[in-house]
Amino acid sequence: MAEPTSALPTQPTPIPIFKGDGYDFWSIRMKTILRSRDLWDLVEAGINTAETDQARLKAAQKKDAHAMAIIQQAVHDQLFSRIAAANSAKETWEILKMEYQGDDQIKAIKLQGLRRDFENLLMKEDEAIGDYFSRVMTIVSQRRSYGELVTDQTIVEKILRSLTPRFDYIVPSIEVSNDLSRLAPVKLMGSLQSHEARINSRISNQTERTEGQALQVFQEPSRTNPASQFRGRGRGQSRGRGRERGPE
């Protein structure tokens, strides 16, 4: 009998190293890693200093040291001096968050810029659906990392109204056949990619037919115009007969 999946050995998740760039995505990955080890709540709230049970306090301190060690491992040596004096996982996290994400006022300014970038997004004429979807989700992830709620419906509606004209006739069909408040962005991307594949296939077939027709036109005169085959031969024969009469 096969062993349960939970009993199978798993490799530890690699810890992403923060070098000063891309804090938003790094922090999202780190939160996931800390949650997977049941440590994020401690990092977010800190140790309960009012705890009177010494055994529970000691266990919390041990978990805090574990979380702090993980965060320290995730910071490049060039940046380690910024967190070297921290005494807890919460303090370590807050130092990095303040420096690379800023206080509430700075976050509000950055969020305003991200909202503007989101509204100005448009799909490029030669851009694939997958690439455009990635650009949209990059900004969405950044907004969410600042604590802003961005619903799936907002994402879906944004994508549908910013596609190139080649998707014009499929958009109304999607809007009619789906409840946009429940349509997952990944499902929308799948539908649009299927439509994109049909468009690309049609263009490819048309290109092949056009090239075939051009080749046929290029070869046609030698087969359908008999005069073109004999015109040159006749001139050659008359010149030959003239040379034969010359010596007489």
Kinemage of the C-alpha trace (Angstrom):
@kinemage 1
@onewidth
@group {chain A} dominant
@subgroup {mainchain}
@vectorlist {calphas} color= white
{ca met a 1} P 0.000 0.000 0.000
{ca ala a 2} L 1.364 3.417 -0.943
{ca glu a 3} L 2.371 5.776 1.826
{ca pro a 4} L 0.292 8.914 2.356
{ca thr a 5} L 1.542 11.968 0.521
{ca ser a 6} L 2.205 13.771 3.803
{ca ala a 7} L 4.711 11.071 4.756
{ca leu a 8} L 6.843 11.608 1.666
{ca pro a 9} L 10.091 13.544 2.257
{ca thr a 10} L 10.132 17.080 0.881
{ca gln a 11} L 13.010 19.391 0.059
{ca pro a 12} L 13.212 22.640 2.053
{ca thr a 13} L 12.092 25.716 0.164
{ca pro a 14} L 15.104 27.728 -1.084
{ca ile a 15} L 15.387 31.083 0.683
{ca pro a 16} L 15.490 34.064 -1.730
{ca ile a 17} L 18.367 36.457 -1.078
{ca phe a 18} L 17.476 40.147 -0.870
{ca lys a 19} L 20.171 42.412 -2.352
{ca gly a 20} L 18.361 45.727 -2.171
{ca asp a 21} L 16.171 45.488 -5.289
{ca gly a 22} L 12.703 44.015 -5.686
{ca tyr a 23} L 11.689 44.223 -2.042
{ca asp a 24} L 7.968 43.843 -2.823
{ca phe a 25} L 8.324 40.424 -4.453
{ca trp a 26} L 10.993 39.289 -1.993
{ca ser a 27} L 8.738 40.103 0.960
{ca ile a 28} L 5.847 38.136 -0.583
{ca arg a 29} L 8.076 35.082 -1.024
{ca met a 30} L 9.431 35.412 2.507
{ca lys a 31} L 5.951 35.665 4.014
{ca thr a 32} L 5.001 32.437 2.259
{ca ile a 33} L 8.116 30.661 3.530
{ca leu a 34} L 7.557 31.883 7.094
{ca arg a 35} L 3.883 30.850 6.955
{ca ser a 36} L 4.867 27.388 5.740
{ca arg a 37} L 6.960 27.037 8.895
{ca asp a 38} L 4.276 28.470 11.172
{ca leu a 39} L 6.394 31.530 11.982
{ca trp a 40} L 4.721 34.470 10.228
{ca asp a 41} L 2.221 35.279 12.996
{ca leu a 42} L 5.144 35.659 15.380
{ca val a 43} L 7.032 37.904 12.949
{ca glu a 44} L 3.939 40.056 12.409
{ca ala a 45} L 2.811 40.357 16.045
{ca gly a 46} L 6.033 39.755 17.986
{ca ile a 47} L 6.468 37.873 21.254
{ca asn a 48} L 3.756 38.334 23.832
{ca thr a 49} L 5.809 39.876 26.646
{ca ala a 50} L 2.864 39.556 29.015
{ca glu a 51} L 3.059 35.775 28.873
{ca thr a 52} L 3.443 34.378 32.400
{ca asp a 53} L 3.856 30.738 31.498
{ca gln a 54} L 7.628 30.342 31.297
{ca ala a 55} L 7.462 27.207 29.175
{ca arg a 56} L 5.266 28.899 26.565
{ca leu a 57} L 7.409 32.045 26.673
{ca lys a 58} L 10.545 30.020 26.111
{ca ala a 59} L 8.927 28.171 23.199
{ca ala a 60} L 7.885 31.506 21.643
{ca gln a 61} L 11.413 32.885 22.047
{ca lys a 62} L 12.828 29.806 20.354
{ca lys a 63} L 10.425 30.200 17.409
{ca asp a 64} L 11.281 33.898 17.249
{ca ala a 65} L 14.982 33.086 17.028
{ca his a 66} L 14.213 30.587 14.258
{ca ala a 67} L 12.237 33.202 12.281
{ca met a 68} L 14.957 35.786 12.825
{ca ala a 69} L 17.609 33.361 11.568
{ca ile a 70} L 15.614 32.741 8.373
{ca ile a 71} L 15.271 36.478 7.691
{ca gln a 72} L 18.975 37.024 8.356
{ca gln a 73} L 19.858 34.242 5.900
{ca ala a 74} L 17.680 35.951 3.296
{ca val a 75} L 19.581 39.250 3.474
{ca his a 76} L 22.778 39.757 1.485
{ca asp a 77} L 25.976 40.438 3.445
{ca gln a 78} L 26.131 43.988 2.046
{ca leu a 79} L 22.809 44.791 3.758
{ca phe a 80} L 23.254 42.759 6.917
{ca ser a 81} L 24.569 45.701 8.939
{ca arg a 82} L 21.088 47.264 8.729
{ca ile a 83} L 19.546 44.451 10.790
{ca ala a 84} L 22.536 43.317 12.850
{ca ala a 85} L 21.370 45.180 15.981
{ca ala a 86} L 17.773 43.875 15.878
{ca asn a 87} L 16.714 41.723 18.822
{ca ser a 88} L 13.631 40.000 17.401
{ca ala a 89} L 12.190 38.731 14.154
{ca lys a 90} L 9.528 41.456 14.222
{ca glu a 91} L 12.125 44.190 14.683
{ca thr a 92} L 14.288 42.716 11.910
{ca trp a 93} L 11.335 42.623 9.518
{ca glu a 94} L 10.181 46.145 10.390
{ca ile a 95} L 13.652 47.613 9.773
{ca leu a 96} L 13.715 46.218 6.237
{ca lys a 97} L 10.099 47.164 5.607
{ca met a 98} L 10.638 50.759 6.704
{ca glu a 99} L 13.781 51.216 4.629
{ca tyr a 100} L 12.609 49.609 1.406
{ca gln a 101} L 8.868 50.157 1.518
{ca gly a 102} L 8.655 53.323 3.608
{ca asp a 103} L 6.215 54.665 6.176
{ca asp a 104} L 2.509 55.199 5.562
{ca gln a 105} L 3.030 58.510 3.760
{ca ile a 106} L 5.642 57.088 1.399
{ca lys a 107} L 3.514 53.983 0.806
{ca ala a 108} L 0.544 56.197 -0.094
{ca ile a 109} L 2.666 58.043 -2.671
{ca lys a 110} L 3.951 54.792 -4.172
{ca leu a 111} L 0.450 53.346 -4.267
{ca gln a 112} L -0.815 56.385 -6.130
{ca gly a 113} L 1.854 55.859 -8.765
{ca leu a 114} L 1.027 52.161 -9.045
{ca arg a 115} L -2.682 52.932 -9.484
{ca arg a 116} L -1.823 55.352 -12.286
{ca asp a 117} L 0.437 52.779 -13.958
{ca phe a 118} L -2.351 50.197 -13.705
{ca glu a 119} L -4.943 52.448 -15.327
{ca asn a 120} L -2.524 53.439 -18.133
{ca leu a 121} L -1.668 49.840 -19.048
{ca leu a 122} L -2.501 48.891 -22.641
{ca met a 123} L -1.691 45.748 -24.547
{ca lys a 124} L 0.906 46.289 -27.278
{ca glu a 125} L 0.027 45.422 -30.848
{ca asp a 126} L 2.537 42.547 -31.163
{ca glu a 127} L 2.324 41.422 -27.520
{ca ala a 128} L 1.262 37.919 -26.492
{ca ile a 129} L -1.586 37.514 -24.006
{ca gly a 130} L 0.707 35.771 -21.527
{ca asp a 131} L 3.218 38.639 -21.605
{ca tyr a 132} L 0.538 41.289 -21.139
{ca phe a 133} L -1.041 39.305 -18.325
{ca ser a 134} L 2.372 39.201 -16.580
{ca arg a 135} L 2.711 42.985 -16.844
{ca val a 136} L -0.718 43.487 -15.316
{ca met a 137} L -0.111 41.046 -12.478
{ca thr a 138} L 3.274 42.595 -11.660
{ca ile a 139} L 1.597 45.883 -10.792
{ca val a 140} L -1.264 44.092 -9.016
{ca ser a 141} L 1.235 42.193 -6.848
{ca gln a 142} L 3.033 45.421 -5.964
{ca arg a 143} L -0.218 47.090 -4.958
{ca arg a 144} L -1.203 44.107 -2.861
{ca ser a 145} L 2.204 44.075 -1.156
{ca tyr a 146} L 1.392 47.578 0.131
{ca gly a 147} L -1.785 46.236 1.670
{ca glu a 148} L -4.222 47.434 -0.985
{ca leu a 149} L -7.127 45.177 -1.937
{ca val a 150} L -7.209 44.512 -5.683
{ca thr a 151} L -10.068 42.172 -6.568
{ca asp a 152} L -10.058 39.616 -9.370
{ca gln a 153} L -12.977 41.491 -10.942
{ca thr a 154} L -10.863 44.657 -11.136
{ca ile a 155} L -8.119 42.703 -12.899
{ca val a 156} L -10.516 40.996 -15.317
{ca glu a 157} L -12.284 44.226 -16.264
{ca lys a 158} L -8.972 46.024 -16.761
{ca ile a 159} L -7.651 43.345 -19.107
{ca leu a 160} L -10.855 43.185 -21.156
{ca arg a 161} L -10.930 46.927 -21.780
{ca ser a 162} L -7.248 47.247 -22.668
{ca leu a 163} L -6.788 44.496 -25.271
{ca thr a 164} L -5.788 45.189 -28.868
{ca pro a 165} L -8.520 45.442 -31.577
{ca arg a 166} L -7.921 41.852 -32.722
{ca phe a 167} L -9.806 40.727 -29.602
{ca asp a 168} L -12.755 43.073 -30.144
{ca tyr a 169} L -15.253 40.419 -31.208
{ca ile a 170} L -14.364 37.944 -28.431
{ca val a 171} L -14.641 40.424 -25.529
{ca pro a 172} L -18.462 40.854 -25.708
{ca ser a 173} L -18.835 37.072 -25.833
{ca ile a 174} L -16.786 36.692 -22.645
{ca glu a 175} L -18.720 39.455 -20.909
{ca val a 176} L -22.088 37.914 -21.810
{ca ser a 177} L -21.221 34.299 -20.994
{ca asn a 178} L -19.430 34.951 -17.682
{ca asp a 179} L -20.159 36.623 -14.364
{ca leu a 180} L -17.151 38.954 -14.208
{ca ser a 181} L -17.402 39.146 -10.426
{ca arg a 182} L -16.638 35.424 -10.296
{ca leu a 183} L -14.339 35.019 -13.304
{ca ala a 184} L -10.794 34.194 -12.199
{ca pro a 185} L -8.046 36.093 -14.069
{ca val a 186} L -6.229 32.839 -14.855
{ca lys a 187} L -9.393 31.442 -16.494
{ca leu a 188} L -9.741 34.616 -18.542
{ca met a 189} L -6.135 34.285 -19.665
{ca gly a 190} L -6.799 30.691 -20.776
{ca ser a 191} L -9.801 31.766 -22.871
{ca leu a 192} L -7.875 34.621 -24.472
{ca gln a 193} L -4.871 32.412 -25.204
{ca ser a 194} L -7.136 29.902 -26.970
{ca his a 195} L -8.532 32.728 -29.096
{ca glu a 196} L -5.002 34.012 -29.721
{ca ala a 197} L -3.910 30.551 -30.898
{ca arg a 198} L -6.778 30.460 -33.411
{ca ile a 199} L -5.833 33.911 -34.716
{ca asn a 200} L -2.173 32.925 -35.101
{ca ser a 201} L -3.145 29.677 -36.842
{ca arg a 202} L -5.388 31.564 -39.265
{ca ile a 203} L -2.635 34.074 -40.030
{ca ser a 204} L -0.136 31.258 -40.574
{ca asn a 205} L -2.474 29.455 -42.978
{ca gln a 206} L -3.141 32.656 -44.922
{ca thr a 207} L 0.585 33.322 -45.186
{ca glu a 208} L 1.200 29.813 -46.529
{ca arg a 209} L -1.589 30.192 -49.108
{ca thr a 210} L -0.266 33.585 -50.204
{ca glu a 211} L 3.244 32.230 -50.615
{ca gly a 212} L 1.890 29.249 -52.557
{ca gln a 213} L -0.101 31.497 -54.887
{ca ala a 214} L 2.907 33.731 -55.462
{ca leu a 215} L 5.043 30.726 -56.378
{ca gln a 216} L 2.338 29.461 -58.743
{ca val a 217} L 2.115 32.829 -60.513
{ca phe a 218} L 5.903 32.898 -60.836
{ca gln a 219} L 5.984 29.460 -62.467
{ca glu a 220} L 2.787 29.806 -64.567
{ca pro a 221} L 4.064 31.636 -67.729
{ca ser a 222} L 6.428 28.801 -68.712
{ca arg a 223} L 3.530 26.306 -68.666
{ca thr a 224} L 0.544 28.241 -70.026
{ca asn a 225} L 2.071 30.498 -72.694
{ca pro a 226} L 3.383 28.284 -75.545
{ca ala a 227} L 4.617 31.318 -77.460
{ca ser a 228} L 7.107 32.051 -74.706
{ca gln a 229} L 8.629 28.614 -75.237
{ca phe a 230} L 9.121 28.947 -78.990
{ca arg a 231} L 9.790 32.662 -79.413
{ca gly a 232} L 13.451 32.370 -78.577
{ca arg a 233} L 13.854 29.111 -80.503
{ca gly a 234} L 12.433 30.627 -83.701
{ca arg a 235} L 14.841 33.520 -83.632
{ca gly a 236} L 17.724 31.131 -83.166
{ca gln a 237} L 16.684 28.996 -86.167
{ca ser a 238} L 16.302 31.953 -88.538
{ca arg a 239} L 19.720 33.221 -87.615
{ca gly a 240} L 21.120 29.744 -88.267
{ca arg a 241} L 19.606 29.558 -91.768
{ca gly a 242} L 20.972 32.962 -92.617
{ca arg a 243} L 24.485 31.834 -91.764
{ca glu a 244} L 24.093 28.754 -93.977
{ca arg a 245} L 23.234 30.865 -97.055
{ca gly a 246} L 26.067 33.239 -96.502
{ca pro a 247} L 28.855 31.333 -98.228
{ca glu a 248} L 26.796 30.813 -101.414
